[in-house]
Amino acid sequence: MKTPQLSKLIKTKKIMKKLITLLCAIFMTQASINAQTFEEEIDFMQSIFGMEKKEMYSNFVTVKGPVADNFWALYDEYESKRKALGKNRINLLMDYAENYDTHSVEKLDELMKAMIKQKSDLDKLINQYYKKIRKSSGAKAAAQFLQLESYILAAVRTAIMENIPFIGELGD
């Protein structure tokens, strides 16, 4: 017999698989798409990702009453800022993927520095919202936010790394 926690975990993992599939679809996009269409596609994918992700949070984070209102307001604020960082990350990854064979060592260094900054900015954002959520909704909700966000980011990062070639893998 499944416990409620096990059922939540199974549902969360199923939603996670959908999210990873959507993310991979972004990277399967052809490089010839114009910038306007690509930005629209990113917005569309992020909106779908956001709905699925919010469902995961609603199944995992246990908040009720006014504390719940505080949590969801901060979550929505966080997601808005995270999506902006996400667009930057997608653009960096697309630059890497589209020009994989032609990047100079200098361009690779520039891209890697930009990726490090993007990751640092996201980590700072998560830390900032952990503190805000802890203050307004309690330590448990904040810990659940941090745990689930870390889980999702790890899964997304793994999916990306499994779908892009390592530098030098395709020949020099």
N, C-alpha and C positions, 0 to 999 in steps of 0.2 A: 504494500500500500504506500502510495506517495504521500509524503508530508507536504504541507503548504509551501514550505521553503524550497523543497525539491521541485515542486511544480513550478514555482516562480523561476527557479534557476533554469529548468528545461525550457520554459517559455522565453526567457531572456536569451538563451543560446540560440534558439530558433530565429528570433528577431535579429540577433547578431549575424547569423548566416545571411539573412536578407540584406543587411546593411553592407556586408563585405561584398556581396554580389553587385549591389548598386555602385559601390566605390570602384570596383574593378571595371564596371561598364564605362565609367568616366575615362579611365585610362585606355580603353579600347577605342576611344573616339579617334577618328582619322585626323591627321595633322593638317589636312587641307581645309578644314572648316574655318570660316572666317571668324574673326575675334568676337563680333557681335553675337553670332550664333553660339559660339563656345561659351561666352559669358552667360547667355540665356540657359544653356544646357547645364552649366554649373549651378545656377540658381535653382533650376528645376530639380536637379539631383539633391542639392542641399535641402530643399523643402521636403522631399520624400524622406531623406535620411533623418531630417529633424523630427518628422512625425513618428517614424519608427523608433527613434531614440527616445522621444518623450514617452512613448508607450512603455519602453523598457524601464525608464525611471519611475513611471507610475506603478509598475509592478514590483519595483525593488525598494524605493524609498518610502518609509512608513512615517508619514506626517498627517496630522489631522487638525481641523479647526483653523484658527488664525495663524498658527505656525505653518500650516500647509499653504495658506495664501502668501505668506512671506517667502516660503521656499520657492513656490512656482514663479513668483514675480522675479526673484533673483535668478532662478534657472533660465527664464526667458531672456533676461538681460545678458546673462553669461553666454547663452547660445548665439545671440545677435553678434556679440563681440568675437566669439569663437568662429563663427561663419566667415567673418572678414579675414581672420587669420587663415582659415581653411582655403579661401580663394587664393590667397598668396601662395600657400603650400602647393595647391594644385597647379598654379602657373609655374612655379619653380620645377615641379616634377615634369610638367609637360615640356618645358624648355630642355630639361635633361634628356627626356625621351626622344623628342623631335630632332635633337641635334647630337644624339649620342655619338655618332661616328665622326663628327666634325669639331667637337669641342677642343679648344686648345687647353693646355695645362693651366693657363691663367684663367680661362673661362670656368674650368672645373673647380678651381680654387674659389673663384667668385661665387659659384653656385653652392658649394659646400659651406662657405661662410654665411651665405644667405639662409641656408637650411638650418644651420646651427642657431642663428638669430631667431628664426621663425619658431623653432622648438623651444628656445629660451622664453620667447614672448608668450607662447602658449602655456608653458609651465608657470610663469608669473601670473597669468590670468587665472589659471586653476587655483593657485595658492591664494590669490586675492579673493576669489569667490568662495573658497573653503572658509576663509575667515569671516566673510560676510554672512554666509549661511550658518556657520556655528553661532554667531552673535544673534541672528534673528530667529533661527529655527532649532537650535540646539546642536550639541556635539554629535549625536547619533545621526541626524540628517546630514550634517556636514561630512561625517565619515562615510556614510553611504554614497553621497555625491562623489567624494574623492575616489572611493573604491570602484564605483561603476565607471566613472570617467577614465580612470587608469586602465581598467579592463578593456573598454572600448578602444582607447588609443593604442593599447598594445596589439589588439586584434587588427586594427586598421594598419598600423605600421608593419605588422607581419605580412598582411595581404599585399601591401605595396612592395615590400622587399621580395616577396615571392614572385612578383609580376614584372619587375624591372631587372634588366641585366646588370651584373656587377661590372664595374669599370674594367675594361680590357677583356671581358668575357667573350665578346663577339669578334675579337681580333683587333689588331692595331694597324 
